[in-house]
Amino acid sequence: MDEVLELADVVADSELEGLFVWLLRLVGLLAILGGLALWLLTDISLVVPLALLVGGVALLVVPGVLLAVAELFG
């Protein structure tokens, strides 16, 4: 956990935090759309689309929270 917070602190210090957060949010949005497309348009088990949906939601939420925590405690 310390390594993740250290990495978030380095990103926050590099003044590219906004770009980094929005890039991860974009990847999260694409993962959500891909998970929905797999679930609705293919005959695949629910495990893969569900993993993409959960991962996409995590990528939408976690980067902003992680940078806020790094700024608060760092």
Contacts in CASP RR format, 6 or more apart in sequence:
PFRMAT RR
TARGET T0000
AUTHOR 0000-0000-0000
METHOD contacts of the structure
MODEL  1
MDEVLELADVVADSELEGLFVWLLRLVGLLAILGGLALWLLTDISLVVPL
ALLVGGVALLVVPGVLLAVAELFG
4 66 0 8 1.000
5 66 0 8 1.000
5 69 0 8 1.000
5 70 0 8 1.000
5 73 0 8 1.000
5 74 0 8 1.000
8 66 0 8 1.000
8 67 0 8 1.000
8 69 0 8 1.000
8 70 0 8 1.000
9 70 0 8 1.000
9 74 0 8 1.000
11 17 0 8 1.000
11 20 0 8 1.000
11 67 0 8 1.000
12 67 0 8 1.000
12 70 0 8 1.000
12 71 0 8 1.000
17 67 0 8 1.000
20 63 0 8 1.000
20 67 0 8 1.000
21 63 0 8 1.000
21 64 0 8 1.000
21 67 0 8 1.000
24 59 0 8 1.000
24 62 0 8 1.000
24 63 0 8 1.000
25 59 0 8 1.000
25 60 0 8 1.000
25 63 0 8 1.000
27 56 0 8 1.000
27 59 0 8 1.000
28 55 0 8 1.000
28 56 0 8 1.000
28 57 0 8 1.000
28 58 0 8 1.000
28 59 0 8 1.000
28 60 0 8 1.000
29 56 0 8 1.000
29 60 0 8 1.000
31 52 0 8 1.000
31 53 0 8 1.000
31 55 0 8 1.000
31 56 0 8 1.000
31 59 0 8 1.000
32 52 0 8 1.000
32 53 0 8 1.000
32 56 0 8 1.000
32 57 0 8 1.000
32 60 0 8 1.000
34 49 0 8 1.000
34 52 0 8 1.000
35 48 0 8 1.000
35 49 0 8 1.000
35 52 0 8 1.000
35 53 0 8 1.000
36 49 0 8 1.000
36 53 0 8 1.000
38 44 0 8 1.000
38 48 0 8 1.000
38 49 0 8 1.000
38 52 0 8 1.000
39 46 0 8 1.000
39 49 0 8 1.000
39 50 0 8 1.000
39 53 0 8 1.000
END
